[in-house]
Amino acid sequence: MSASRARGLPDTVLGIGVDLVETGRLRRALTTWGPRFKQRVFRASERRYCEAKPVPWRHYAGRFAVKEAVSKAFGVGIGDRIGWLDIEVRRDETTGAPSVALFGNGRELARERGVRRILVSLSHSRTNAVAQALLLGRPGEEDAP
């Protein structure tokens, strides 16, 4: 437990990000680039989840939006500091709520920034997927999610 948590101090909002993805655009990318695109952008567990759905590209679009929103919440976007595979979108089996796990550069970036939790919200329709990410923690503390 961190010192601020032990003193009862609340977590601070360290960043917020949002992203909107046109599901048709992602469907075209999946069709054009196929497995290569999926492997560059989505972890194996994400691919299994999406492929099990009747309309997989909508779920890929949602996960794409979450990854973009998380990277924007860090203020860096997808690139050298945090990559596609550094962010894994998960789904709670009981509630269906989305969450994220960080790996590699993402985990290190969270540690550097004092991020303790990342809250995400995700919604999609036939044509769009939207996601929001909120980074919570204490600047200067190194407890990554």
C-alpha positions in Angstrom: 0.0 0.0 0.0 1.3 3.4 -0.9 2.0 6.1 1.7 -0.8 8.3 0.4 -3.3 5.5 0.5 -2.2 4.7 4.1 -2.8 8.3 5.0 -6.3 8.1 3.4 -5.5 10.6 0.6 -7.7 10.0 -2.5 -6.3 9.2 -5.9 -5.9 12.1 -8.2 -7.0 12.2 -11.8 -3.8 12.1 -13.8 -5.2 11.9 -17.3 -8.3 11.5 -19.4 -8.6 10.3 -23.0 -11.5 9.6 -25.4 -11.6 8.0 -28.8 -14.3 7.4 -31.5 -13.8 4.8 -34.1 -16.0 4.2 -37.2 -16.6 0.4 -37.2 -16.7 0.3 -41.0 -13.2 1.8 -41.2 -11.9 -0.9 -38.8 -13.7 -3.6 -40.8 -12.0 -2.4 -43.9 -8.6 -2.5 -42.2 -9.3 -6.0 -40.9 -10.3 -7.2 -44.4 -7.3 -5.5 -46.1 -4.6 -6.4 -43.7 -6.1 -9.5 -42.1 -4.1 -11.5 -39.5 -1.1 -9.2 -39.8 -3.1 -6.2 -38.6 -4.8 -8.2 -35.8 -1.4 -9.5 -34.5 0.1 -6.0 -34.6 -2.8 -4.3 -32.7 -4.5 -6.9 -30.6 -3.3 -9.4 -28.0 -4.2 -13.1 -28.4 -7.0 -12.9 -25.7 -8.5 -9.9 -27.5 -8.5 -11.7 -30.8 -10.2 -14.8 -29.3 -12.9 -12.6 -27.7 -13.7 -10.7 -30.9 -13.6 -13.7 -33.2 -16.1 -15.4 -31.0 -18.7 -12.7 -31.6 -21.2 -12.7 -34.5 -20.0 -9.3 -35.7 -16.3 -9.3 -34.7 -15.3 -6.0 -36.3 -17.6 -4.1 -33.9 -15.7 -5.6 -30.9 -12.3 -5.0 -32.5 -13.4 -1.4 -33.0 -14.3 -1.1 -29.4 -10.9 -2.4 -28.3 -9.1 -0.2 -30.7 -11.0 2.8 -29.2 -10.0 1.8 -25.7 -6.4 1.5 -26.6 -6.4 4.9 -28.3 -8.2 6.5 -25.3 -5.7 5.0 -22.8 -2.8 6.3 -24.9 -4.4 9.7 -25.1 -5.0 9.7 -21.3 -1.2 9.3 -20.9 -0.8 12.3 -23.3 1.5 10.3 -25.7 -0.7 8.5 -28.2 0.3 5.2 -29.6 4.0 5.3 -30.5 7.3 4.9 -28.9 6.1 5.4 -25.3 3.2 3.0 -25.4 2.3 0.5 -28.2 -0.8 -1.4 -29.2 0.3 -4.6 -27.5 1.2 -2.7 -24.3 -2.5 -2.3 -23.6 -4.9 -5.3 -23.3 -8.6 -4.8 -23.1 -10.4 -7.2 -20.8 -14.0 -7.9 -20.0 -15.3 -8.8 -16.5 -17.0 -12.2 -16.9 -19.6 -11.3 -14.2 -20.5 -7.7 -15.0 -19.3 -7.3 -18.6 -17.4 -4.2 -17.6 -14.3 -3.4 -19.6 -10.9 -2.9 -18.0 -7.3 -2.8 -19.1 -4.1 -4.4 -18.2 -0.7 -2.9 -19.1 2.4 -4.6 -20.3 5.9 -3.6 -21.3 6.3 0.1 -22.0 2.7 0.7 -20.8 3.4 -0.7 -17.4 6.6 1.3 -17.2 4.9 4.5 -18.2 2.2 4.0 -15.6 4.8 3.4 -12.9 6.7 6.6 -13.9 3.5 8.6 -13.7 2.2 7.1 -10.5 -0.9 5.6 -12.1 -2.6 3.2 -9.7 -5.8 2.5 -11.6 -7.2 3.0 -15.1 -11.0 3.2 -15.5 -12.4 2.7 -19.0 -15.9 2.9 -20.5 -16.8 1.5 -23.9 -19.9 1.6 -26.0 -20.5 0.7 -29.6 -23.3 0.9 -32.2 -23.6 -0.4 -35.7 -21.5 2.4 -37.0 -19.3 3.7 -34.2 -17.3 2.6 -31.1 -16.4 5.1 -28.4 -14.2 4.7 -25.4 -13.1 6.9 -22.5 -10.1 6.3 -20.1 -9.4 7.9 -16.8 -6.0 7.5 -15.1 -6.0 7.6 -11.3 -3.1 7.7 -8.9 -0.7 9.9 -7.1 2.1 11.8 -9.0 5.5 10.6 -7.8 4.3 7.2 -6.6 5.3 4.1 -8.5 2.4 1.6 -8.2 1.4 0.5 -11.7 -1.9 -1.4 -12.3 
